[in-house]
Amino acid sequence: MPGQPTIGVLTLDLHIEHSHSLKDKRQVLRSLRDRLRGRFNVATAEIDHQDSWQRAVIAVVTLSGDRLYVEHTLQLAEKEAANLLGASLVAAEIEYL
C-alpha cells in the first residue's frame, strides 16, 4: 500500500511598501508566483488582503508521498521568496496536513 500523501502549505505574509495601486501589487505577486511555479512546480494563491495595495498573503502548496520532498521543496520556495522579495516578506510559516 502506498504511503500517505503529505500536503505542505507555505504561507507568505507580504508588505509591499513601494506599491501604490493594485496594479503595482499584482505585478509583484505575478513575478513571485511565476518564479515559484516555474522552479518548484507548486500551486500558489493569494488568500488574504486582496483589496489592499500594500498587503498580501500568499499560500504555496505542494504534495507528495514523500514528506521529506515536501519539506525540502517548501524550504527552498521560502528561501527563493525571501531572495526575491527582501524586506517585503514579513513572515513565512510552513504547515503539513
Protein Blocks (a to p, Z undefined) as FASTA:
>chain_A
ZZdddddddddddddfklcbfklmmmmmmmmmmmmmmmnopadddfehklpmkbccdddd
dddfblklmmmmmmmmmmmmmmmnmmmlmbdcdddZZ
